[in-house]
């Protein structure tokens, strides 16, 4: 027993060096925190003990998120996930969290241990990368918009020239054309009208969504 207690003490010392640790009772009241918890949250141990994790909740996660955690651990299973927290000074930090339920000899859950690793830098890097990606995407969209406008505008000009001159030729020489020649002019007319419609549709397509109000979705 002494040997096992020594092993557990060494295990605890090692865990305290790298992780944020908290123990709560089955009413979510905090019974114990290590030094890392105080450091990362900026609360003193006296401020923390006797309170719940409400004091470090950031408001980032919906109620369903916390409900899922509670349902999981009270079913006797550990919960794993990423949690955004708020420190005493109002700043935010992220942790990779594992919450493990402990049972007594009767099989009833009497407390929970939360083991957390600080992943704030990683999450900030991910957010920065996502921000850069969004900016790049916006820039590319603007380029595509300009390309579509220029292409449609430049294509319309020679098309109008073809249409105008074919109409002039047909009006001038209609009485001298045989049925085959008239059919050819009809084909030219149909093709230019179809091309004009395609160019207009290209321009309309490039403008889709410009007048819409953007909203965030899950």
BELCORQUI-V453441 format. One record per residue. N is the residue number from 1. RES is the residue in one letter. NEAR is the number of other ideal C-beta (glycine too) atoms within 8 Angstrom. D_LAST is the distance of its C-alpha to the last C-alpha in whole Angstrom. Layout:
((N,RES,NEAR,D_LAST) (N,RES,NEAR,D_LAST))
This chain:
((1,X,4,52) (2,X,5,52) (3,X,6,51) (4,X,7,48) (5,X,8,48) (6,X,8,48) (7,X,8,46) (8,X,8,43) (9,X,8,44) (10,X,8,44) (11,X,8,40) (12,X,8,39) (13,X,8,41) (14,X,8,39) (15,X,11,36) (16,X,11,36) (17,X,6,37) (18,X,6,34) (19,X,11,31) (20,X,13,30) (21,X,15,31) (22,X,13,31) (23,X,11,32) (24,X,14,32) (25,X,9,33) (26,X,9,32) (27,X,5,31) (28,X,9,29) (29,X,9,32) (30,X,14,32) (31,X,8,36) (32,X,8,36) (33,X,11,34) (34,X,12,35) (35,X,6,36) (36,X,10,33) (37,X,13,31) (38,X,13,33) (39,X,7,33) (40,X,11,29) (41,X,12,28) (42,X,8,32) (43,X,11,33) (44,X,6,36) (45,X,8,37) (46,X,5,38) (47,X,9,35) (48,X,14,33) (49,X,10,35) (50,X,5,35) (51,X,9,32) (52,X,8,28) (53,X,9,25) (54,X,6,24) (55,X,10,26) (56,X,10,24) (57,X,10,20) (58,X,9,18) (59,X,5,16) (60,X,5,13) (61,X,9,12) (62,X,4,12) (63,X,5,15) (64,X,6,14) (65,X,8,14) (66,X,9,17) (67,X,8,18) (68,X,9,17) (69,X,11,20) (70,X,9,22) (71,X,8,22) (72,X,11,23) (73,X,15,25) (74,X,9,27) (75,X,6,28) (76,X,7,29) (77,X,7,27) (78,X,9,26) (79,X,11,22) (80,X,6,21) (81,X,7,18) (82,X,9,17) (83,X,9,17) (84,X,11,17) (85,X,12,20) (86,X,11,22) (87,X,13,26) (88,X,7,29) (89,X,5,29) (90,X,5,25) (91,X,6,24) (92,X,10,21) (93,X,11,22) (94,X,13,20) (95,X,13,22) (96,X,9,22) (97,X,13,22) (98,X,10,25) (99,X,14,26) (100,X,10,29) (101,X,12,30) (102,X,9,34) (103,X,9,37) (104,X,7,40) (105,X,3,43) (106,X,5,42) (107,X,5,39) (108,X,6,37) (109,X,11,34) (110,X,8,36) (111,X,11,33) (112,X,13,31) (113,X,10,31) (114,X,13,28) (115,X,12,28) (116,X,14,26) (117,X,10,26) (118,X,10,25) (119,X,10,23) (120,X,9,22) (121,X,7,24) (122,X,8,22) (123,X,11,18) (124,X,8,20) (125,X,8,21) (126,X,8,18) (127,X,8,16) (128,X,8,20) (129,X,8,19) (130,X,8,16) (131,X,8,17) (132,X,8,20) (133,X,8,18) (134,X,8,17) (135,X,8,20) (136,X,8,22) (137,X,8,20) (138,X,8,20) (139,X,8,24) (140,X,8,24) (141,X,8,22) (142,X,8,25) (143,X,8,28) (144,X,9,27) (145,X,10,27) (146,X,8,30) (147,X,8,32) (148,X,12,31) (149,X,10,32) (150,X,8,36) (151,X,9,36) (152,X,13,36) (153,X,8,38) (154,X,7,41) (155,X,10,41) (156,X,10,41) (157,X,8,45) (158,X,7,47) (159,X,12,45) (160,X,8,47) (161,X,8,50) (162,X,10,50) (163,X,11,50) (164,X,8,52) (165,X,8,55) (166,X,12,55) (167,X,9,55) (168,X,8,58) (169,X,9,60) (170,X,11,59) (171,X,6,61) (172,X,6,64) (173,X,7,65) (174,X,8,63) (175,X,4,67) (176,X,4,68) (177,X,9,65) (178,X,5,65) (179,X,5,63) (180,X,6,61) (181,X,8,61) (182,X,11,59) (183,X,8,57) (184,X,8,56) (185,X,12,55) (186,X,8,53) (187,X,8,51) (188,X,10,51) (189,X,11,49) (190,X,8,47) (191,X,8,45) (192,X,12,45) (193,X,8,43) (194,X,8,41) (195,X,10,40) (196,X,11,40) (197,X,8,37) (198,X,8,35) (199,X,12,36) (200,X,9,34) (201,X,8,31) (202,X,11,31) (203,X,11,31) (204,X,8,28) (205,X,8,26) (206,X,11,26) (207,X,8,25) (208,X,6,22) (209,X,5,19) (210,X,5,21) (211,X,3,22) (212,X,5,18) (213,X,3,16) (214,X,4,13) (215,X,4,10) (216,X,3,7) (217,X,3,4) (218,X,1,0))
